[in-house]
Amino acid sequence: MILWIFISAAAIQLFYWAIIFGRLAFYREKKGRDNTVQIPVSVIICARNEAVNLSKNLPFMVQQQYKEFEVIVADDASSDRTAEIVSALQLSHPKLAYIKLENKKSLGKRAILTSAVNRAKYDWLLLTDADCRPIGENWIGSITQKTSNPSIEIVLGYGPYLSEKGFLNSWIRFETILTATQYFSAAIWGIPYMGVGRNLLIKKSLWLKNLAALEKNADLISGDDDLMVNAAANKKNTAICLDEESFSYSEPKQTLKALITQKSRHYSAGTRYKNIHKIWLTAFSFSTILFWISFFCLLCYYPIPLIMVFLARMLFFLSVNIKILHTFREKIPVHKLLIFDVILAFYYIIFTSTLIIKNRNKWS
């Protein structure tokens, strides 16, 4: 039985790394830019006590080289200097708008996000976070290029974390790259299921049309943008953007405890995905777990065939990852990729519980 589990898990793993993720590894953005694409855009930044991050990152948002846009800071009942910082910037940047939720009555950012969407002047919304910084002044211009196709209503952007020293930082970036690999690959294969609120372009009319998707998940405190994409995205209306100028960088968590809290909130949204998306994610995560457990259980009994299968999987794992790292302009040493490959199985075991336990952490 264990042998058949190993064979099945290995086959699924090879399928994902060679076929599913392999297509992303060799995906290429079209060269050149269509300067006629200048759709009006409302950039929305939801913030709760983010004065420090806003002071560092908001200037990069308002100084974009783009013809028609606005930046809305949606203040979720902050008690810090958020209003003061925004007001100071508004003196020199008339495109900067500010709204505030004075009395917070529910967990999460759904109320302030809904207010910001309703307040937006334009039909294209570019969602990001207060701790995010665009890679350059052409961030809006880059991600909006995908809207030259009139059928596109959602553009999935990449939200990497800043590279810093330390094992934890390397793991955070590896896990972020893997998550992006999964949802970008799904979009390429015509079954988009999520995006990240750090860098997501979506039509306001589409958002309002699918508000019921958020209302039926009112008990969750996070994942609004994620679940909106899950409800509204399809193979015809969704595009991905891998142009480096479209990237929006965030500061990574500095402690393991903070990372676990963050990931628990993120994984809670996965319980509400459509069934096909749950199967997509579960097949990969459980095959990863079963591959490593059965491999170590059987290694003493079938060393040569197991090592051959292991090497075949490792060949695709490394080659695809190296290609995708190049696509995402990331650098992680090969020896760390090998270590993270094993850690991933334990990571999935730990966080599987969050898919069945309701998360009650407050958004802060």
N, C-alpha and C positions, 0 to 999 in steps of 0.2 A: 504493500500500500504506500509506504513512504517513497519507494522508487517511482511509482506512478505519479505521486504528488510532485516529486522533483521534475519528472519529465514534463508534466503539464505546466508547472510553474515556469520552467525554463522556456518552453515553447511560447507562452504568453509574453514573457520578458523579451525574447528575441523578436517577437512580432511588434511590440511597442517600440523598442529601440531601433530596429532595422527599418520598419515600414512607417509606423505612425510618426515617431519623432524624427526619423530620417528625412522625411519630406520637409520639415522645418529647417533641418540642418542645411539643406541645399536650396532653400527658398531665397530668392534674390529680389530686392526692391528694384523698381524701375529707376533708371538713372535720369537725372535732370528734374527740373521743377517747372510746373505749369504756373506761371506768374499770374494767369488770369483767374486762378482759383482764389477768391477773396471773399469768402462767406463771412457775414458778421457773426461774432462769437461772444458769448458771455462766459467768462471764466468764474467758476464758483469755488470758494475756499471756505469750508466749514471749520470753525475754530472754537475751542473752549480753553480759555486760559493759555493761549499760545502767543503771548506778547513777545517773548524772546525769539521764537521762530519767525514770527511775522516781521519783526524788525530786521532780521537777517535776509529773509527770502522774498518778502513782498515787493521790494524794489525791482527784483528781476522779473516779476510778473507784469508790473505796470510799464516796464521799459521795452516791451516786445516791439519788434519792427513789423508791425501789422497795421493795416489801414483802419479797419473798423472792429473794435472790440471794447469790452468793459470788463473790469475785475470786481467781483462782488465778494466782500468779506462778510460771511454770515456768522455772526457772533452768538454762540450758544450759551447765553447767560454767564459770560465770563466775569470774574471778579478782579482781574488784573488790569494792566495798562493797555489792553487791546484797543479800546476806543481812542485813546490818546495817540497811539502810534498811527492808526489809520487816519485820524483827523489831520495829523501833521503831514502825511503823504498826500492827502487830498488837495492841499494848497497848491501843489505843483503838478498834480496828476488828476485832471478832471474826469478821466475814465474810471477812476476808483470809486466804488460805491460801498456803502456800509449799512447793514441791517443788524438788529440785535433782538434776540428773544429775551425779554426781561424776566419772565417767570417760568422757570423750567418745571414742567409738570410730569414729564415722562423720561425714562432712561433712553440713552442713545441720542443720535443726531437727526432722527427722522423729521421732527417738527421744524427744526431750523433749515434743514435741507429742502423740505417742501416749500418753506417760505422763500428761500433763495430761488428755487426754480420758478415759482410764481412771479417773483420780482424781476427775473431776467428779461431784458429788452429783446433779446435775439432768440432765434429758433434753434441755434446750435449752442449746446452747453459743453464746456470743457471743465471737467471735475478734477480737482487736485486737493492736496492737503497743505496745512500751514507749515509743516516741516519739509516740504518739497521745494526743490529749486530747479528750474529748467536748465538744461545744459547750455543754452545760449539764447540769443535774442530772436531766433527763428523758430522757437518751439511751436507757437501757434501756426505759423506758416507751414511748418513741416507736416504736422499731424492732420491739418485740414486738406492736404493734397489728395487724400483718399476720397474726399467728397466730390471729386470731379465725376465720379460714377453716380448718376442720379438715383440709383437704387439703394445706395449706401445711407444708412441712418445711424450706424454705430461704428466707431473706429476704436479698436483696442490698442492702447499705447503701452510702452514698457516703463515700469517704475523701479529702477534698480536702487540698491543701497550703496552708499559711499564705501569705498575700499579703505579699510583701516588695518592696523596690525592686530594680530591675535587670532586664535583658533575659532573663537565664537563668531567673529566677523566673517571669517571664511565660510563657516557653516551657514550663517544667515544668507550670505550671497549665493551659496550653492543651492539652498532650499528655495530662494526667490527665483533663481534661474530655472530650477526644475518646475516650479509652479507655472512660470511663464511658458516654459516648453510645453506643458500640458495644455494650457488654455489657448495658446497660439496654434498649436498643432490641431486641436479640436476645431478651431475656426477654419483652418486651411482645409480640413476634411469635411467641412460643411455642417458641423454640429457645435457651434459656439455655445459655451455654457457660463462663462464668467469674464469679468474684467476687473481691474483694480481701480479704486477710486482715486489713486494717486495720479492717474493719467488716463482719462477716459473721455472721449468725445461722443456725445449722443444728442439726438434731436429732442428739443423740448416737447414737440407735439407727440413724439413716440413715448416719452417719459409720462406725460399726462394721460395718454391712452392706456398705459399699463399700471396706473396707480394702484389698482386692485392687488397687484402682486406684492406691494409693500403692506397694504392694509391687512392681508390675510396672514402676514408674518409679523404682526405688531408686537408679539411677545418677545421677539428677538431684539437685542440692543445694538446690533451692528449688522453689516452686510447689505445695507440698502442698495448701494450701487451695484454690488455683486448680484443680488437677487433680481434687480431690474434687468440686467443684461440676460440673466438666465430666463426670464419671462419673455423678453422682447426680441432677443437676437435669433436670427435664422441664417441659413447659408446664403441668402440673397442680399440681406440688408447689413451684413457685418463684414468689416475689413480689418486687417491688422496693419500696423505701421512699425517698421523696424529701422527707419531712418534714424541715425544717431542724433540728429538735431531735434528729434521729437521726444527724446528721453527726458524724464523728470526724476532727479535724484533725491533720495531721502536719507536722513541720518538713522543708522541702525540702532537697535536696542543695545545697551551696554552691559546688561546682566542677564543671566539665564532665566531668572524669575520673571523679568519684564518680557522676555521673549515668549515664555510659556503662556503668560497672560494674554499677550497679543495673538498668538496662534490659536489659543482656545476660542477666542472670539471669532477669528476668521473661520475656523473649522465648523463652528456652530451653524453658519449659513449653509454649509453643505448638506445638512439634513433636509433642506427644503428644495434642493435641486430637483429637476425632472428626473424620472426614473432612468432614462437612457444615459443621463450624465452621471448619475450615481453608479451605474454599471461601468461606465468608462473609467471612473476614478477608482472604484473598488477593485476592479480586475487588475489594475496596475499595482495598487498598494498591497493587496493580499498576495499577489504573485511574487512581489518583492520579499515579503515576509516568509512565504512558504519556500521560496527558492533557497534562501540562506539557511533556514532551519533544517530543511531536508538535505541540503548539501553537506552540512557538518555532521548530520546523523549518519549519512551513508558513506562518508569519505573513506572510512576504514574498510568498507566492504567492496566498493567499486572504485578504487582510486583513479585508474586510468580513464575509463569512460567519463567519470564525473569531472575530472580535470579538463578533458577535451571540451565538454559542454561548457564548463566554466570559462575556458579561454575564448570560446566562440562568442559567448555573451559579453565577456569583457572587451573583446575586439570591437563590437558594435557600441557598447557603452562608452568606451573612450573616444572612438572616432567621431561619434555623433556629438558627444559633449564638447570635444575640442572645437568642432565646427560651430556649434551653437555659442560657445564662449566667444568665438571670434565675431559672430553676428551681433552679440550683445555687448561687445567691446569689454569683456571681462577677462580677468586673469586669475586662474586658480591652478596651482601646480598639480601635475598628474598624480603625485603620491597622495595628495589630499583628496583628489577625486576617488581614488581607490579606498581610502579610509571612510569617506562619506558614503560610499556605496554600501558598505556594511552597516554603518550607523543608521542609514535610512530605514532599514528593516525594524530596528528598535524604536526609531522615531515614529513610524507608523503604528507600532503596537501601543505606544504611549498615548498617541493622539486619537486612536480609534475610539476610545471611550468618550471623547468629546462629541462624537457623532450621535450618541444616544443619551448623553446627559445635558440637560438644558443649562446653558451658561448664564450666569447672573452678574458678571462683572460690569461695572459702570464704565461708560465711555468717558475718557478724561483727556 
